[in-house]
Amino acid sequence: MTHDHDLVLRPTPRQTEAALNPPPGRTGGDLVVEALAGLGASTVFGRTGRHALGLFDALHRCDLLRYVGLRTEPSAGYAADAYGRVTGEVAPLFVSTGPGALLTLPALQEAAASSAPVLVVASQVPMSGDRRGHLHEPRNQQAAFRDVVKSVHVVRTQSQIPSAIAAAWESALSVPHGPVYVEIPADVLEAPTTLPVLSAADAFPHELAPAPELTAVAADLLSRAERPAIIAGGGVIRADASGKLRTLAERLSAPVACTYGGKGAFPWDHPLSLRSWPEDRHMTEFLADADVLLVIGSGLGELSSGHHTFTPRGRVVQIEADAAKLEANHPALGIHADARLALQALLETVEEEREDAGAAVRVAEVLKAVGQGSGPEQELLSSIRAALPPRSPSFWDLTPLTHWAWAAWPGAMHSAQGAGAPGYAYPAALGAATADPTTPVLAVSGDGGALYALAELATAKQESLNVTWLIVDDGGYGILREYATDAYGSAMGTDLTGPDFVALAESFGVPAVRTSPEALREDLVAALKAPGPRVVVLPARLRMFAPTHPEPGAG
């Protein structure tokens, strides 16, 4: 018997001729870009450096890959993260040795937490130069990445490059998606090569199907439940499983709450939608009272569990692609699987519809009880939402307004809720605008977070990216100021002397305007309609979203 994987493709005469007579002037760097292009890459993010010049020289010669150069390595990582998030495609990221590579770690931590398929190619000191005091030389560069990325692929010869790139690509796209790291010495990248051009590499990402015995048990529990409920996390969105989630929820008459990372997984205005209030005690109590709680694509971490105050009283069924998150916070029937495949299995097993006309009524009662009133923060969110075109994505730094948006923003949004580092929103928005130049993108930062990413105004101008940057200027680190004041009665190191953001943006050639809460909607509409980058500055000091969950141990 012959299996498909046993078949060997014979080269055509033309391929043989090309292999025997490769084009002159190629180097190890060409092998990298040829492998990426052959796998389907179209865009590369990065920042060049001394040891990576051979890689960037090859990229310059390649007409199949677009290069978007950011001004700093963390920003390049965030841009690649966002590109991977919005497209579902691998986002290559080129950086140099030592500081260049290590500066990507905050962005890669965020990509790992958010399951974004970023493929880092980093240079290393020459093979003959280890421990000889080369500029940028790290003690053990690859070791710094091992606990952050999904997989590490170390190259020491040119013949290893195509298979290392293919293996990294496969790892990045296998469920759960995530960042991967490839390391290649500078002399391997720079040396001439006689290896043939590989026009089409092979990489087969692995699917993660559920065990049928486990989905049978889960289906039985859900079918017999009297008060089923569902928590949908970011894994539902990454698996493109929102339609299957809605079908299952309607079949079970099960209310659905979305985590902050899962916003958009379930229709906001659906009668069964509990929306996104995991830090409100009315919501957590309703979910805790479910006799069967289905958790899909979430590990129920700190932000999804009311800072670990949420304690389910019924049976929990957890579907999660990341095995480390299964039962990490609550005992459950754990199903290690991709959300789409697991939901499909449940739909094939849960056949009868469960009639519960009161479910929508109970959802409405909970939504009436939750919330924080209609203060200026929610009014600002309404203005922003009204100005943003329906298909336009938004990217948020961690600001007081973002905490409100996590709960009250109607639909999908992107934030650095995994690693929580400042400076994410604007470079991430540039990555999304690179993926779709026809759709305007919104970034929202505080003044503290904006200071991390100001250099990328030059990138936005150079690349003519359609990104509007809303900077909410409260004179410091607003969230940390509130946290410190609440905990200690005062705050230190949180009040900042900042620039004139309007004048600063204009010095980059980026049009900017200072707005007010009353004019915000009109100014955002104008900025989002205009081509190229724009900056809108809103001086405002906002109150923090106030969680209403009980303290740990409270009855």
Secondary structure as a PSIPRED ss2 file (coil, helix, strand):
# PSIPRED VFORMAT (PSIPRED V4.0)

   1 M C   1.000  0.000  0.000
   2 T C   1.000  0.000  0.000
   3 H C   1.000  0.000  0.000
   4 D H   0.000  1.000  0.000
   5 H H   0.000  1.000  0.000
   6 D H   0.000  1.000  0.000
   7 L C   1.000  0.000  0.000
   8 V C   1.000  0.000  0.000
   9 L C   1.000  0.000  0.000
  10 R C   1.000  0.000  0.000
  11 P C   1.000  0.000  0.000
  12 T C   1.000  0.000  0.000
  13 P H   0.000  1.000  0.000
  14 R H   0.000  1.000  0.000
  15 Q H   0.000  1.000  0.000
  16 T H   0.000  1.000  0.000
  17 E H   0.000  1.000  0.000
  18 A H   0.000  1.000  0.000
  19 A H   0.000  1.000  0.000
  20 L H   0.000  1.000  0.000
  21 N C   1.000  0.000  0.000
  22 P C   1.000  0.000  0.000
  23 P C   1.000  0.000  0.000
  24 P C   1.000  0.000  0.000
  25 G C   1.000  0.000  0.000
  26 R C   1.000  0.000  0.000
  27 T E   0.000  0.000  1.000
  28 G H   0.000  1.000  0.000
  29 G H   0.000  1.000  0.000
  30 D H   0.000  1.000  0.000
  31 L H   0.000  1.000  0.000
  32 V H   0.000  1.000  0.000
  33 V H   0.000  1.000  0.000
  34 E H   0.000  1.000  0.000
  35 A H   0.000  1.000  0.000
  36 L H   0.000  1.000  0.000
  37 A H   0.000  1.000  0.000
  38 G H   0.000  1.000  0.000
  39 L H   0.000  1.000  0.000
  40 G C   1.000  0.000  0.000
  41 A C   1.000  0.000  0.000
  42 S C   1.000  0.000  0.000
  43 T E   0.000  0.000  1.000
  44 V E   0.000  0.000  1.000
  45 F E   0.000  0.000  1.000
  46 G E   0.000  0.000  1.000
  47 R C   1.000  0.000  0.000
  48 T C   1.000  0.000  0.000
  49 G C   1.000  0.000  0.000
  50 R H   0.000  1.000  0.000
  51 H H   0.000  1.000  0.000
  52 A H   0.000  1.000  0.000
  53 L H   0.000  1.000  0.000
  54 G H   0.000  1.000  0.000
  55 L H   0.000  1.000  0.000
  56 F H   0.000  1.000  0.000
  57 D H   0.000  1.000  0.000
  58 A H   0.000  1.000  0.000
  59 L H   0.000  1.000  0.000
  60 H H   0.000  1.000  0.000
  61 R H   0.000  1.000  0.000
  62 C C   1.000  0.000  0.000
  63 D C   1.000  0.000  0.000
  64 L C   1.000  0.000  0.000
  65 L C   1.000  0.000  0.000
  66 R E   0.000  0.000  1.000
  67 Y E   0.000  0.000  1.000
  68 V E   0.000  0.000  1.000
  69 G E   0.000  0.000  1.000
  70 L C   1.000  0.000  0.000
  71 R C   1.000  0.000  0.000
  72 T C   1.000  0.000  0.000
  73 E H   0.000  1.000  0.000
  74 P H   0.000  1.000  0.000
  75 S H   0.000  1.000  0.000
  76 A H   0.000  1.000  0.000
  77 G H   0.000  1.000  0.000
  78 Y H   0.000  1.000  0.000
  79 A H   0.000  1.000  0.000
  80 A H   0.000  1.000  0.000
  81 D H   0.000  1.000  0.000
  82 A H   0.000  1.000  0.000
  83 Y H   0.000  1.000  0.000
  84 G H   0.000  1.000  0.000
  85 R H   0.000  1.000  0.000
  86 V H   0.000  1.000  0.000
  87 T H   0.000  1.000  0.000
  88 G C   1.000  0.000  0.000
  89 E C   1.000  0.000  0.000
  90 V C   1.000  0.000  0.000
  91 A E   0.000  0.000  1.000
  92 P E   0.000  0.000  1.000
  93 L E   0.000  0.000  1.000
  94 F E   0.000  0.000  1.000
  95 V E   0.000  0.000  1.000
  96 S C   1.000  0.000  0.000
  97 T C   1.000  0.000  0.000
  98 G C   1.000  0.000  0.000
  99 P H   0.000  1.000  0.000
 100 G H   0.000  1.000  0.000
 101 A H   0.000  1.000  0.000
 102 L H   0.000  1.000  0.000
 103 L C   1.000  0.000  0.000
 104 T C   1.000  0.000  0.000
 105 L H   0.000  1.000  0.000
 106 P H   0.000  1.000  0.000
 107 A H   0.000  1.000  0.000
 108 L H   0.000  1.000  0.000
 109 Q H   0.000  1.000  0.000
 110 E H   0.000  1.000  0.000
 111 A H   0.000  1.000  0.000
 112 A H   0.000  1.000  0.000
 113 A H   0.000  1.000  0.000
 114 S H   0.000  1.000  0.000
 115 S C   1.000  0.000  0.000
 116 A C   1.000  0.000  0.000
 117 P C   1.000  0.000  0.000
 118 V E   0.000  0.000  1.000
 119 L E   0.000  0.000  1.000
 120 V E   0.000  0.000  1.000
 121 V E   0.000  0.000  1.000
 122 A E   0.000  0.000  1.000
 123 S E   0.000  0.000  1.000
 124 Q E   0.000  0.000  1.000
 125 V C   1.000  0.000  0.000
 126 P C   1.000  0.000  0.000
 127 M H   0.000  1.000  0.000
 128 S H   0.000  1.000  0.000
 129 G H   0.000  1.000  0.000
 130 D C   1.000  0.000  0.000
 131 R C   1.000  0.000  0.000
 132 R C   1.000  0.000  0.000
 133 G C   1.000  0.000  0.000
 134 H C   1.000  0.000  0.000
 135 L C   1.000  0.000  0.000
 136 H C   1.000  0.000  0.000
 137 E C   1.000  0.000  0.000
 138 P C   1.000  0.000  0.000
 139 R C   1.000  0.000  0.000
 140 N C   1.000  0.000  0.000
 141 Q H   0.000  1.000  0.000
 142 Q H   0.000  1.000  0.000
 143 A H   0.000  1.000  0.000
 144 A H   0.000  1.000  0.000
 145 F H   0.000  1.000  0.000
 146 R H   0.000  1.000  0.000
 147 D C   1.000  0.000  0.000
 148 V C   1.000  0.000  0.000
 149 V C   1.000  0.000  0.000
 150 K C   1.000  0.000  0.000
 151 S E   0.000  0.000  1.000
 152 V E   0.000  0.000  1.000
 153 H E   0.000  0.000  1.000
 154 V E   0.000  0.000  1.000
 155 V C   1.000  0.000  0.000
 156 R C   1.000  0.000  0.000
 157 T C   1.000  0.000  0.000
 158 Q H   0.000  1.000  0.000
 159 S H   0.000  1.000  0.000
 160 Q H   0.000  1.000  0.000
 161 I H   0.000  1.000  0.000
 162 P H   0.000  1.000  0.000
 163 S H   0.000  1.000  0.000
 164 A H   0.000  1.000  0.000
 165 I H   0.000  1.000  0.000
 166 A H   0.000  1.000  0.000
 167 A H   0.000  1.000  0.000
 168 A H   0.000  1.000  0.000
 169 W H   0.000  1.000  0.000
 170 E H   0.000  1.000  0.000
 171 S H   0.000  1.000  0.000
 172 A H   0.000  1.000  0.000
 173 L H   0.000  1.000  0.000
 174 S C   1.000  0.000  0.000
 175 V C   1.000  0.000  0.000
 176 P C   1.000  0.000  0.000
 177 H C   1.000  0.000  0.000
 178 G C   1.000  0.000  0.000
 179 P C   1.000  0.000  0.000
 180 V E   0.000  0.000  1.000
 181 Y E   0.000  0.000  1.000
 182 V E   0.000  0.000  1.000
 183 E E   0.000  0.000  1.000
 184 I E   0.000  0.000  1.000
 185 P E   0.000  0.000  1.000
 186 A H   0.000  1.000  0.000
 187 D H   0.000  1.000  0.000
 188 V H   0.000  1.000  0.000
 189 L H   0.000  1.000  0.000
 190 E H   0.000  1.000  0.000
 191 A C   1.000  0.000  0.000
 192 P E   0.000  0.000  1.000
 193 T C   1.000  0.000  0.000
 194 T C   1.000  0.000  0.000
 195 L C   1.000  0.000  0.000
 196 P C   1.000  0.000  0.000
 197 V C   1.000  0.000  0.000
 198 L C   1.000  0.000  0.000
 199 S C   1.000  0.000  0.000
 200 A C   1.000  0.000  0.000
 201 A C   1.000  0.000  0.000
 202 D C   1.000  0.000  0.000
 203 A C   1.000  0.000  0.000
 204 F C   1.000  0.000  0.000
 205 P C   1.000  0.000  0.000
 206 H C   1.000  0.000  0.000
 207 E C   1.000  0.000  0.000
 208 L C   1.000  0.000  0.000
 209 A C   1.000  0.000  0.000
 210 P C   1.000  0.000  0.000
 211 A C   1.000  0.000  0.000
 212 P H   0.000  1.000  0.000
 213 E H   0.000  1.000  0.000
 214 L H   0.000  1.000  0.000
 215 T H   0.000  1.000  0.000
 216 A H   0.000  1.000  0.000
 217 V H   0.000  1.000  0.000
 218 A H   0.000  1.000  0.000
 219 A H   0.000  1.000  0.000
 220 D H   0.000  1.000  0.000
 221 L H   0.000  1.000  0.000
 222 L H   0.000  1.000  0.000
 223 S H   0.000  1.000  0.000
 224 R H   0.000  1.000  0.000
 225 A C   1.000  0.000  0.000
 226 E C   1.000  0.000  0.000
 227 R C   1.000  0.000  0.000
 228 P E   0.000  0.000  1.000
 229 A E   0.000  0.000  1.000
 230 I E   0.000  0.000  1.000
 231 I E   0.000  0.000  1.000
 232 A E   0.000  0.000  1.000
 233 G C   1.000  0.000  0.000
 234 G H   0.000  1.000  0.000
 235 G H   0.000  1.000  0.000
 236 V H   0.000  1.000  0.000
 237 I H   0.000  1.000  0.000
 238 R H   0.000  1.000  0.000
 239 A C   1.000  0.000  0.000
 240 D C   1.000  0.000  0.000
 241 A C   1.000  0.000  0.000
 242 S H   0.000  1.000  0.000
 243 G H   0.000  1.000  0.000
 244 K H   0.000  1.000  0.000
 245 L H   0.000  1.000  0.000
 246 R H   0.000  1.000  0.000
 247 T H   0.000  1.000  0.000
 248 L H   0.000  1.000  0.000
 249 A H   0.000  1.000  0.000
 250 E H   0.000  1.000  0.000
 251 R H   0.000  1.000  0.000
 252 L H   0.000  1.000  0.000
 253 S C   1.000  0.000  0.000
 254 A C   1.000  0.000  0.000
 255 P C   1.000  0.000  0.000
 256 V E   0.000  0.000  1.000
 257 A E   0.000  0.000  1.000
 258 C E   0.000  0.000  1.000
 259 T C   1.000  0.000  0.000
 260 Y C   1.000  0.000  0.000
 261 G C   1.000  0.000  0.000
 262 G C   1.000  0.000  0.000
 263 K C   1.000  0.000  0.000
 264 G C   1.000  0.000  0.000
 265 A C   1.000  0.000  0.000
 266 F C   1.000  0.000  0.000
 267 P C   1.000  0.000  0.000
 268 W C   1.000  0.000  0.000
 269 D C   1.000  0.000  0.000
 270 H C   1.000  0.000  0.000
 271 P C   1.000  0.000  0.000
 272 L C   1.000  0.000  0.000
 273 S E   0.000  0.000  1.000
 274 L E   0.000  0.000  1.000
 275 R E   0.000  0.000  1.000
 276 S C   1.000  0.000  0.000
 277 W C   1.000  0.000  0.000
 278 P C   1.000  0.000  0.000
 279 E C   1.000  0.000  0.000
 280 D C   1.000  0.000  0.000
 281 R H   0.000  1.000  0.000
 282 H H   0.000  1.000  0.000
 283 M H   0.000  1.000  0.000
 284 T H   0.000  1.000  0.000
 285 E H   0.000  1.000  0.000
 286 F H   0.000  1.000  0.000
 287 L H   0.000  1.000  0.000
 288 A H   0.000  1.000  0.000
 289 D C   1.000  0.000  0.000
 290 A C   1.000  0.000  0.000
 291 D C   1.000  0.000  0.000
 292 V E   0.000  0.000  1.000
 293 L E   0.000  0.000  1.000
 294 L E   0.000  0.000  1.000
 295 V E   0.000  0.000  1.000
 296 I E   0.000  0.000  1.000
 297 G C   1.000  0.000  0.000
 298 S C   1.000  0.000  0.000
 299 G C   1.000  0.000  0.000
 300 L C   1.000  0.000  0.000
 301 G C   1.000  0.000  0.000
 302 E H   0.000  1.000  0.000
 303 L H   0.000  1.000  0.000
 304 S H   0.000  1.000  0.000
 305 S C   1.000  0.000  0.000
 306 G C   1.000  0.000  0.000
 307 H C   1.000  0.000  0.000
 308 H C   1.000  0.000  0.000
 309 T C   1.000  0.000  0.000
 310 F C   1.000  0.000  0.000
 311 T C   1.000  0.000  0.000
 312 P C   1.000  0.000  0.000
 313 R C   1.000  0.000  0.000
 314 G C   1.000  0.000  0.000
 315 R E   0.000  0.000  1.000
 316 V E   0.000  0.000  1.000
 317 V E   0.000  0.000  1.000
 318 Q E   0.000  0.000  1.000
 319 I E   0.000  0.000  1.000
 320 E E   0.000  0.000  1.000
 321 A C   1.000  0.000  0.000
 322 D C   1.000  0.000  0.000
 323 A H   0.000  1.000  0.000
 324 A H   0.000  1.000  0.000
 325 K H   0.000  1.000  0.000
 326 L C   1.000  0.000  0.000
 327 E C   1.000  0.000  0.000
 328 A C   1.000  0.000  0.000
 329 N C   1.000  0.000  0.000
 330 H C   1.000  0.000  0.000
 331 P C   1.000  0.000  0.000
 332 A C   1.000  0.000  0.000
 333 L E   0.000  0.000  1.000
 334 G E   0.000  0.000  1.000
 335 I E   0.000  0.000  1.000
 336 H E   0.000  0.000  1.000
 337 A C   1.000  0.000  0.000
 338 D C   1.000  0.000  0.000
 339 A H   0.000  1.000  0.000
 340 R H   0.000  1.000  0.000
 341 L H   0.000  1.000  0.000
 342 A H   0.000  1.000  0.000
 343 L H   0.000  1.000  0.000
 344 Q H   0.000  1.000  0.000
 345 A H   0.000  1.000  0.000
 346 L H   0.000  1.000  0.000
 347 L H   0.000  1.000  0.000
 348 E H   0.000  1.000  0.000
 349 T H   0.000  1.000  0.000
 350 V C   1.000  0.000  0.000
 351 E C   1.000  0.000  0.000
 352 E C   1.000  0.000  0.000
 353 E C   1.000  0.000  0.000
 354 R C   1.000  0.000  0.000
 355 E C   1.000  0.000  0.000
 356 D C   1.000  0.000  0.000
 357 A C   1.000  0.000  0.000
 358 G H   0.000  1.000  0.000
 359 A H   0.000  1.000  0.000
 360 A H   0.000  1.000  0.000
 361 V H   0.000  1.000  0.000
 362 R H   0.000  1.000  0.000
 363 V H   0.000  1.000  0.000
 364 A H   0.000  1.000  0.000
 365 E H   0.000  1.000  0.000
 366 V H   0.000  1.000  0.000
 367 L H   0.000  1.000  0.000
 368 K H   0.000  1.000  0.000
 369 A H   0.000  1.000  0.000
 370 V C   1.000  0.000  0.000
 371 G C   1.000  0.000  0.000
 372 Q C   1.000  0.000  0.000
 373 G C   1.000  0.000  0.000
 374 S C   1.000  0.000  0.000
 375 G C   1.000  0.000  0.000
 376 P H   0.000  1.000  0.000
 377 E H   0.000  1.000  0.000
 378 Q H   0.000  1.000  0.000
 379 E H   0.000  1.000  0.000
 380 L H   0.000  1.000  0.000
 381 L H   0.000  1.000  0.000
 382 S H   0.000  1.000  0.000
 383 S H   0.000  1.000  0.000
 384 I H   0.000  1.000  0.000
 385 R H   0.000  1.000  0.000
 386 A H   0.000  1.000  0.000
 387 A H   0.000  1.000  0.000
 388 L C   1.000  0.000  0.000
 389 P C   1.000  0.000  0.000
 390 P C   1.000  0.000  0.000
 391 R C   1.000  0.000  0.000
 392 S C   1.000  0.000  0.000
 393 P C   1.000  0.000  0.000
 394 S E   0.000  0.000  1.000
 395 F E   0.000  0.000  1.000
 396 W E   0.000  0.000  1.000
 397 D C   1.000  0.000  0.000
 398 L C   1.000  0.000  0.000
 399 T C   1.000  0.000  0.000
 400 P H   0.000  1.000  0.000
 401 L H   0.000  1.000  0.000
 402 T H   0.000  1.000  0.000
 403 H H   0.000  1.000  0.000
 404 W H   0.000  1.000  0.000
 405 A H   0.000  1.000  0.000
 406 W H   0.000  1.000  0.000
 407 A H   0.000  1.000  0.000
 408 A H   0.000  1.000  0.000
 409 W C   1.000  0.000  0.000
 410 P C   1.000  0.000  0.000
 411 G C   1.000  0.000  0.000
 412 A C   1.000  0.000  0.000
 413 M C   1.000  0.000  0.000
 414 H E   0.000  0.000  1.000
 415 S E   0.000  0.000  1.000
 416 A C   1.000  0.000  0.000
 417 Q C   1.000  0.000  0.000
 418 G C   1.000  0.000  0.000
 419 A C   1.000  0.000  0.000
 420 G C   1.000  0.000  0.000
 421 A C   1.000  0.000  0.000
 422 P C   1.000  0.000  0.000
 423 G C   1.000  0.000  0.000
 424 Y C   1.000  0.000  0.000
 425 A H   0.000  1.000  0.000
 426 Y H   0.000  1.000  0.000
 427 P H   0.000  1.000  0.000
 428 A H   0.000  1.000  0.000
 429 A H   0.000  1.000  0.000
 430 L H   0.000  1.000  0.000
 431 G H   0.000  1.000  0.000
 432 A H   0.000  1.000  0.000
 433 A H   0.000  1.000  0.000
 434 T H   0.000  1.000  0.000
 435 A H   0.000  1.000  0.000
 436 D C   1.000  0.000  0.000
 437 P C   1.000  0.000  0.000
 438 T C   1.000  0.000  0.000
 439 T C   1.000  0.000  0.000
 440 P C   1.000  0.000  0.000
 441 V E   0.000  0.000  1.000
 442 L E   0.000  0.000  1.000
 443 A E   0.000  0.000  1.000
 444 V E   0.000  0.000  1.000
 445 S E   0.000  0.000  1.000
 446 G E   0.000  0.000  1.000
 447 D H   0.000  1.000  0.000
 448 G H   0.000  1.000  0.000
 449 G H   0.000  1.000  0.000
 450 A H   0.000  1.000  0.000
 451 L H   0.000  1.000  0.000
 452 Y H   0.000  1.000  0.000
 453 A H   0.000  1.000  0.000
 454 L C   1.000  0.000  0.000
 455 A C   1.000  0.000  0.000
 456 E H   0.000  1.000  0.000
 457 L H   0.000  1.000  0.000
 458 A H   0.000  1.000  0.000
 459 T H   0.000  1.000  0.000
 460 A H   0.000  1.000  0.000
 461 K H   0.000  1.000  0.000
 462 Q H   0.000  1.000  0.000
 463 E H   0.000  1.000  0.000
 464 S C   1.000  0.000  0.000
 465 L C   1.000  0.000  0.000
 466 N C   1.000  0.000  0.000
 467 V E   0.000  0.000  1.000
 468 T E   0.000  0.000  1.000
 469 W E   0.000  0.000  1.000
 470 L E   0.000  0.000  1.000
 471 I E   0.000  0.000  1.000
 472 V E   0.000  0.000  1.000
 473 D E   0.000  0.000  1.000
 474 D C   1.000  0.000  0.000
 475 G C   1.000  0.000  0.000
 476 G E   0.000  0.000  1.000
 477 Y C   1.000  0.000  0.000
 478 G H   0.000  1.000  0.000
 479 I H   0.000  1.000  0.000
 480 L H   0.000  1.000  0.000
 481 R H   0.000  1.000  0.000
 482 E H   0.000  1.000  0.000
 483 Y H   0.000  1.000  0.000
 484 A H   0.000  1.000  0.000
 485 T H   0.000  1.000  0.000
 486 D H   0.000  1.000  0.000
 487 A H   0.000  1.000  0.000
 488 Y H   0.000  1.000  0.000
 489 G C   1.000  0.000  0.000
 490 S C   1.000  0.000  0.000
 491 A C   1.000  0.000  0.000
 492 M C   1.000  0.000  0.000
 493 G C   1.000  0.000  0.000
 494 T C   1.000  0.000  0.000
 495 D E   0.000  0.000  1.000
 496 L C   1.000  0.000  0.000
 497 T C   1.000  0.000  0.000
 498 G C   1.000  0.000  0.000
 499 P C   1.000  0.000  0.000
 500 D C   1.000  0.000  0.000
 501 F H   0.000  1.000  0.000
 502 V H   0.000  1.000  0.000
 503 A H   0.000  1.000  0.000
 504 L H   0.000  1.000  0.000
 505 A H   0.000  1.000  0.000
 506 E H   0.000  1.000  0.000
 507 S H   0.000  1.000  0.000
 508 F C   1.000  0.000  0.000
 509 G C   1.000  0.000  0.000
 510 V C   1.000  0.000  0.000
 511 P C   1.000  0.000  0.000
 512 A E   0.000  0.000  1.000
 513 V E   0.000  0.000  1.000
 514 R E   0.000  0.000  1.000
 515 T C   1.000  0.000  0.000
 516 S C   1.000  0.000  0.000
 517 P C   1.000  0.000  0.000
 518 E C   1.000  0.000  0.000
 519 A C   1.000  0.000  0.000
 520 L H   0.000  1.000  0.000
 521 R H   0.000  1.000  0.000
 522 E H   0.000  1.000  0.000
 523 D H   0.000  1.000  0.000
 524 L H   0.000  1.000  0.000
 525 V H   0.000  1.000  0.000
 526 A H   0.000  1.000  0.000
 527 A H   0.000  1.000  0.000
 528 L H   0.000  1.000  0.000
 529 K H   0.000  1.000  0.000
 530 A C   1.000  0.000  0.000
 531 P C   1.000  0.000  0.000
 532 G C   1.000  0.000  0.000
 533 P C   1.000  0.000  0.000
 534 R E   0.000  0.000  1.000
 535 V E   0.000  0.000  1.000
 536 V E   0.000  0.000  1.000
 537 V E   0.000  0.000  1.000
 538 L E   0.000  0.000  1.000
 539 P E   0.000  0.000  1.000
 540 A C   1.000  0.000  0.000
 541 R C   1.000  0.000  0.000
 542 L C   1.000  0.000  0.000
 543 R C   1.000  0.000  0.000
 544 M C   1.000  0.000  0.000
 545 F C   1.000  0.000  0.000
 546 A C   1.000  0.000  0.000
 547 P C   1.000  0.000  0.000
 548 T C   1.000  0.000  0.000
 549 H C   1.000  0.000  0.000
 550 P C   1.000  0.000  0.000
 551 E C   1.000  0.000  0.000
 552 P C   1.000  0.000  0.000
 553 G C   1.000  0.000  0.000
 554 A C   1.000  0.000  0.000
 555 G C   1.000  0.000  0.000
